[in-house]
Amino acid sequence: MVFYALFAEKSNLNYLTVENISKSYGELTLFENVSFSIHKDQKIAFVAKNGSGKTTILNILSGKDEADSGKVTYRKGLKVSFLAQEPELNDDLTIEESIFDSDNAILEVINSYHKALKNPEDEEVYQKAFEAMERFNAWDFETQYTQILFKLNLEDLDQKVAQLSGGQKKRLALANALINKPDLLILDEPTNHLDLEMIEWLEAFFAKENITLFMITHDRYFLERVCNEIIELDQGEIFNYKGSYSYYLEKKEARIEREAVETNKSKQLFKKELDWMRRQPKARTTKSKSRIDDFFEIKERAHKRRKDNVVQLEINMERLGSKIVEFHNVSKAFGDNIMLNKFDYMFQKGERIGIIGKNGTGKSTFLNLITNTLKPDSGKIILGETVKFGYYTQKGINVKPDQKVIDVVRDYGDYIPLKKGRQISAQQLLERFLFNRKKQYDFVEKLSGGERKRLYLCTVLIQNPNFLILDEPTNDLDIVTLNVLENFLLDFPGCLIVVTHDRYFMDKIVDHLFVFRGQGIIDDFPGNYTDFRTYEDSVPKESTEKKIEKKQWKKDSNSQLSYNEQKELKNIESKLKTLEFDKKELEAKFNDETLSTEKINELSAELQQIINTIEEKEFRWLELLEKLEN
């Protein structure tokens, strides 16, 4: 969505001013007297809890909604693009027509040139279109927007919008916003529906492009690397932090500590003044009346409490047996698109696996095979008798008409069993998931996107699973809830599989990765996402591609290796990655000029040991490959 501000100009640097805006829905007050401003070259993240009105504020900025009071003022002539969570696109248009459905002058020139190309007989029209391309220097612009569409995997320009998935529509809307090169770009969760490569490309794009940003995002790495200022709406007040996300965390913690000290001082003063009030004679002097007025202000400060609830849930998890989930020679394909090719794996207790890969490489297929919602073409998947899945899908929660929040949980029982024979009521459970008693009797349809996701997560966890599968669990969750979920998962004793584009979340939670390369190639990488990126960046691209080709050939050939030898080969490949990473880290330590001779000798011996191990592993790897070839 693109629009032009027509309000009076405030200054050259000030793009937008928000003054004392408020919004309520019936008895529910989302926010009151919110004020902030956006200036040229700022890249601002807007942070607040789910349900506090973040998306509503963005809708007010875009003109899709109106504040009950206050005003929003834009610099005159400012070009603004707005990316909504649920973009509004014309289903009758193709991807290319959607791009050209804009009042951007250069896009109109490019569109005219494309039309002229389709009718080469009309030389006059073609010549006019060609000259316009030259005059507007539209060739470079065309190259850039083509690259944007390529990076966002929107290459089939003739595809109708009506045929696109929700994720593709969000990416098309993002492409539209970027291609129009606005002065100010307002984004609501821009990384949702992007894979990891797309997110990293978008980070680099914003780093080099001169765009002023105002956005809501839960992606903490993206936030850290893109934004230079944080605006937080916390308990009805606006706080500005001129720095990165890590700076914001540090300063917020200091602010909360100061608030706690001030509240404690106010409590002490309140006790003193309350005693004075009780001893006051009925006759009031001017001075005593002033002190009485001050008393009520002190009382308000003394009773100020932060509403920081903590999600706590001790699941009464059924113990896992020795057999969990086993894949034996499993293959699955859809036409020529191979998802799994003779895949073998045996899940162990306490495994925490992150799954990464481009869209269409088989990630969702893999999850559906595990949970038996999809059958393999060949091979066998064995489930242990004690396995109980908790599957959090991207589809979200199924809600009956006019269902209230409390009713959703009561579908699983009025009481939920916890550890050590204890139990809690459905109401108490919801409170632990940050739904107060009043919110519990709201209709689910009134909840924000993030609140719905939190409720859905609650219904998955309360079923006491011992094998959790989370498919994009971080979408639409606020940062507070994400921190709580991470802490819960770190203590979760069962097996865990996570598909997510949230790199921070993955780094914190998983121990190793399944990297889906496409065409049935799945690498088992020993480490988290940052480890993987560091390793991938250290390996020449040609070497990686050659390794993939080699693996593809091996998988397609008739294996001459025993099951144990196949497993050994796979383990060696994973171990070699780790050893190469350790070798690079160790070599970097020699750059320290302050190293003593003793320390240098110690590091040299350690390095030589790693080199010897690498050579030994590579020799065995070649032995197994040779056996495979024969």
N, C-alpha and C positions, 0 to 999 in steps of 0.2 A: 504494500500500500504506500503510495507516494502522495505527498500533498505540499502545498506552499503556504507559508505563514504570511498573513496579510496585515499583521498588527504593526503598531508604531515601533520604530527602531529605538532601542534603548541605548546601545553603544556598539562600537565596532567589535568588541570581544564577547559581549553578552549575547548568547544565542536564545536562551529561554529562562524565564523567571516564573516560578510557582509561588503564589502568595496565599497563605492561610486557607488552603483547600480542605474541605471536609466532605465525608461521604457516609451516609447511613442507609440501611435497608430495614425499614420498620424500626423495631427496637434495637437492632444490631448496629452499633456504631463501629465502622471499620477504622476510621482515623479522623482526627480533628486538627484544624489549624496547622497543616503541614506546609512548610516553606523550604524551598531550595532553589538553586540556579545552576545552569549549565553554560560553560564558556568554551570558546573555540579551543580545540586541541585537547580538551579533557577526555579521558576515557574512564567513565564512571561505572562502577557496579552498584546496583541498588539491592541492599540486603535487608531481609525481614523474615519473620516466621511465616509458615503457611497460614493462610486465613487472615492475615493482617492487612491485606489490600494491595499487594504489590502489582498484580495484573490490573486491578481497577485503576490504580494511578497511571499505569501505562496507557490504558484505554482513554483516560481523561486527557492525557497529553496528545493522543492521536485524534481526539475528537469523536471517538466512538461512544464515549460516555460523558456525562457532565457532572461536575462537582456540585454538591448542595450549596456550598458557599465558597468564597475565594475566587481567584482568577489565575489563568495561565496566559503569559504574554510571550510571543515569539518575536525575534528580530525580523523586521520587514524584509520580504523576499527570500527568506531562508528556505532552502530545499531540504525536506525531511523525508526519510524513508522509515517505515515502521514494520517490523516483523512480529506478527502475532503468534501466540501458541497454536491457534487454529486459523490458519490463513484462509481468506476468502478469495477463491479463484474461479474463473469462468470455465465450467466443465466442458463447454462446447469448443473451446480453443485447443490448439495443439501447444506443445511446449514452446515452439518457436513463435507462434502467434501471441502467446502469453508474454514473452519477452518484449515483443514489439508493441504490445497493447499499453503504450506509455506515452506521456507527453514530452519525452526526452528528444530533443531536436536531432541529435546525432543518430539515435536509433531510428528515427523517421527517415533519415538519409540512407542508412544501411538497408532498411526495409524497401525503400524505393529502388535501390540498386539491385537487390535480390529479385524483385518483381521484373525489372528490366532484363535481367539475365534469362528469365523464363520466356521472354519474347524477343529473341535477338534480331528478328526481321525489322523491328522498329528502331532503326539506327539513331534517330533523333532523340527518342526517349532514353535509349541506352547512353548516348553521349552526354545528355544532360545529367543523368544519374551518376555517371562516372566523374564528371567535373565536380559535382556536389561532394562526392567521396573525397576528392583531392582537396577541395576548398575547406572542408571541415576536418581534414586529417583523420577520416573515419576508419582508415585501414587498421591503425594501431588499436583503436577502440574495439573493432570487430574481433581482432586477434585476442584481446584481453577478455572479452565476454565469452568467447569460445572456450578459452582456457578455464574460466570460472565454471562453465557448464560441464566441462570435462572433469574437473576436480570434484564436482558434486554429483558425478555419475548420472548426468542428464544428457546423454549423447543422442538419443533417439528423438530428434526434434519434431518428427511428425506424429509422435504419440499424443493421444488426446488426454487432457487433464482428467477427464472422467475415468480413465483407465489407470491412473496413478494411485499408488498406496498413500496412506497418510504421511509416511516418512518422505516419500518422493515429493508430495505437495509442499511439505515444509521446506525441502531443499530448493524447490523451484521458487518459492516465495523468498528464500534467502538470496538466491541467485539474482532475482529481480531487484532486491534491495541493494545488493552490491553493485550490480551493473549500472544502476542509475546514478552512482557516484554522488550521494547526497552530502550536504554540509553536515547534517546531524543524522545519525543512524540510531534508532531506538529498537532494541531487540529484547524479545521475551524468550528466554531459554534457547539461544541460538545453537547450542551443541546437541540438543535433542534430535535424534534420528540421523546424526552424523556418525560415521565410523571413525576409528582412531586416526587414520591417515587424513581424513577430511578435517578433523578438529585441529591437527597439527598444521595442516595447510592454512586453515583459517587464522590461526595464531600468527603465522608468518605474514599473511596477507594484511592483517591489521597493524602489524609492526612496521610495514613499509608504506602503507597507504595513509594519506593525510586525512583521516576521517575522525570527526568527533563522535564519541560513543556514549550512549546511556543504556545500560542493559541489566536484565535480571539473569543470573546464571548460578547454578549450583556446582558447576565444574571448577573446583578450587585451583587446579593447575592452570586452567585457562584464565581464571580470574587473576591469579598471581602474575601471569606472564603478559596479559593484555592491559589490565586496568592500572591507572596511576592515582585513582581516588576511589574511596568507598563512602557511599551515603547509606546510613543504617536507620531504619525506622524501628525503634525499640520501645515497646510499651507506650506508644503514642508520641514519642519524642524523636526528632531528627538529630542525628550525630554525624558530623563530617570528619573523615580521616584522609588527609592528603598523603597517600602512600600506597604501597602494595597490600595484598591480602595478609601477608605475614605481619606487616606493620600494623594493620588494623587489629589483628588478633591480640598483639602485644598491648596496644593502647586501649583496646576495649577491656581487657582484663584489669589493667591499671585503673580504668574508670569505674568499673564495678567495685573494685576494692575501695576506692575513694568514697563511692556512694555508701558502702557498708559502714565506713568510719563515720561519715556525716550522719547517717541514720542513727548510729549508736550514740553520737553526741546529742542529737535531737531528743532521743529517748531519755537521756539523763536530764536534759534541760526541761523536758516535758514533765517529768516527775517533780522537779523543783517548782515549776510554775503551777502545776496541778495542786500542790500543797498550798501555794500562795492563794490560788483561786478559792480553795475551800475555807481559808481563814479570812477572806475579804469581807469587810463590813458592807452592808447594803448600800450605804451612801457611796457614790462613785465620783472621784475627781477626774479632771481631764487627763491627768497623767495615768491614773489607774485604768481608765477606759482604753487608752492607747496600748497599755500592757495586756489588757484582755484581748484586744484585736490580735496582738502578736501571739498570744497563747494559742489561738485557733490555727494560726499558720504553723506554729511549732508542732502542734498536735498532728497536722496533716503530714509534715515531714517525718515525724517519729513513727507514724503508722504506714509509711510507704514501704511496700514489700515487692520484691521482684517475683514475677510469676514464672520462674524457671523450674518447671517440673522435670523429672527425670524418668525416662521409660525404664522400667525394671520388670523383667519377666523371667522367672526361673522355670524353664520348661521341664516337665516331668518326662524326659526323653527315654524311650525304650532302648535298651542296650542293643548295639549292633553285634551280630554273630561274626564268625570268622569269614563266612562267605557274604560278600556285599553285592557288587555288580561286576560281572565278567563279560567282556567282549571277546569272542573267539572267531577270528577270520570274517569279520562282518563287512559286508559291502552294501552300498545303497546308491542308486543313481536315479535321476529324472531325465530320461532321454539320454543325450550325450553329456549331460552335466553330472559328473561323478562327485558324490558327497563323501562317501567312505569307500576305501578300497582295501579289502582284506585287513581290516583294523583289529588289532589285538590289544587288550588292556584289562588289568585286574585292579579294581579299586581297593585301596587299603583304608583301615580305620583312621579317621581324623584327617583325611586328605582335603586340601583346600586348593581347588583348581580354578584358575581364571581362563576364560576362553576368548580369544581374539581372532580377527580375520575380517576380510572385506565382506560386504553383503553378498549373499549368494554362494558362499564357500562351504556351507553346510552346518553352521553353528546351531540354528534352530532344529534342523533335521536330527542332529546328534542328541539334543535334549529330548526330542520326541521319541527317539529310539530307546533312550534310557527309561523313559516313563511308560513305555509300551503303548503310546498313542500312534506309533508308526511301526510297521514291520520291516525288517531288513530284507533285501533281495536274496541274500545268501549269508551263511554264517549263523552264529548262535549267540544270543544274549541271555545270560543266566542271572536271575535276581535271588538274593538271599532271602530266607523266610522271614527274617526279622526286619527287613528294610521297610521303612515307612517314609514315603516321599512328601515333602512340602514343596509345591511347585508354584512359584510366583511368576506369572506370565505377563507379557506386555499388554494383553487384552484388558487387564484390570478386573474390577469387581462387577459381578452381575447383581443388579439391584432390582427388586420387585417394585412395582408402582406404589408410590406413597409409603415406602419403607423408611423407618427412622433408624438412626445410627445404632441405638440400643438393640433394635430388632435383628440387625445383621449379626451381632455377636450372639444373641440369644438363640439363633438358629443352631449354634453349637452347644447350647446348654446354658442354664442359669448360673451354674458354677463351673469353674475351670480348675482341674487338679494341678497342684504344684508339687514341688519336691517335699519329701519328709511328711507325706500325708496331709499337707496343708491344702487349702483351696481359697479361691477368691471369687467374688460375684462378678457377673458380667459388667456391672457398673464400675466396680473397682478396677477391673481389667482395662476398661476404656479410659479411666482416669490416668492409669499408668502409661497409656498411649496418647496422653495430652488432650483428651476430650473431657472437658469439665461436665458437671451434671446437666447444665443448661444445654450444652452442645449435643449431649447424648440424645436429646429428644428433638433435635433438628431433623428434617427430612434429608436423606442422603443427597438428593438432587441439589440441595443448597450448599453443599460442601465445595470448597475449592478443589482444583485438580490435585494439589499436594495432599490435602486432607483425605481425599478419596484413596489415594495411594497408601497413606498411612493406615487407614482402616482396612484396606485389602491385605496389607502386610501383617496386620494384627490377626486377621482370620486365617492366614497361612500358618503363622507361628503357633497359634493356640491349639492346633491339632496335634501338637507334640511330635513333629517329624524328627527322624534321626538322619535324614539325608535331604539337605536343603538345596534346591535349584532355584537360583534367582536370575531371571532374564530381564536385564535393564532395570534393576530395583531403584536406581537413583533418580530416574526421570521424575521431575516435578516435586521432589522432596527438598525441603529447605535445609540449609547447612546444619542447623541445630539438630534436626531429626537424623540427618546423615551421620553426625558424630555419635549419636545415641545408637543407631543401627550398627555402626562399626564396632562400638564397644561390646554390644550384645554378641555380634558374630565372632569377635575375638575369643569370647568365652564359650562359644558353641562347641560341644564336644563331638558332634557327629561329622559326617562328610558334607562338603560344601562345593557346589559348582556355581560360578558367577560369570554371567555374560554382561559386560558393561563397557561403556565408552568413558566412564569416569576413572581416569588414570590414578588419581589420588586414592580413591576408594579401593581400587584393585591393588595398588602398592601396599596398602595397609593390611589387606585381608588375605591375599593368596600366597601360597608357597611355590607353586609352579604353574606354567601355562601350557595349554594346548593351542598351538598356533595353526589355524586353518589357512593353508596356502592356496587352496583350490584344487580341483580335479583329484580329490581324495587324499591329498598330501597333508598330513597332520604331524607337526613337530612337537615333541615334548620338551619344553624349555625349563631348566631348573632355576627359577628365580621369578621376581615380580616384573611388572611392565617396564619400570625404569631400567632394571638390569637388562631386559630384552632389547630396549632401544639402544642402550650403551653398546651392547654386543653387536647388534645389527649395524650400527654406525661405524664400528671398528673393522667390519668385514667388507672388502670390496664387493660391489654389487654383482660383478661378473661371477665371483666365486660363489655367492649365494645362489644365483640362478643355475650355475653348473651343478651345484649340490642338489637342487630341486629336480633338475633333469635326471640326475643319477638315481635319485630316490624314485622318481616316476618309472624309470626303466626297471628298477629292482622290483617295484610292486607289480608291474605288468608281466614280469617274467615268472616262470614256474619255479618257486622257491625250492632250493636243495638243502636248506637249513632246517634243523630240528626246531621245535618250539622254543627250547631253552636258548639255542644259538640265535634265533631271531630276536629274542628278548635281550640277549647279551649285546647284539649289534645295536639295538635301539638305545640301550643304556650307555654304550661307549660313545655314541654320537652326542648324547646329552652331556656326558662327562667331559668330552673334548671341548664343548662350548664353555663350560665352567672353567676348565683349566686355562683356556686361552684368555678368558676374562681376568682370571687371577694373575696370569703372567703379565698382562698389560698393566694391571694395578701395581704389581711389584716393581716392574721396570720404571714406572713413574716415580717411585720413591727414591731412585738414584739421583733425581734432579735436585734433591735437597743438599745444598752446599755445606750444611752444618753437620753432616753425618761424620761420625768418628770412624777410624779404620776398623775397629772392632765391629761396629754396626754394619759397615760395608761388607765385611767378610761374612757376617751372619746372613745378610740379605742375599749375597752371592750364592751361598750354600742352599738357601731356600729356593732361589730361582733355578739353580741347577737341578734340584730335586723335581721341580715342576716340569722342567724341560725333559728330564729323563722319563717322567710319568707320561707326558704327551707322546714321546717317541714310542714308548711301550704300548700305549693304547692305540696309536696309529698303526703300528705293526700288526696288532691283533685285528684291527678293523679291516686292514688290507687282506689278511688271511681269510676272514669271513666273507669279504667281497669276492675273493678269488674262488672260494668254495661255491658261492652263489652263482658265479658265472659258469661253473663246470657242470 
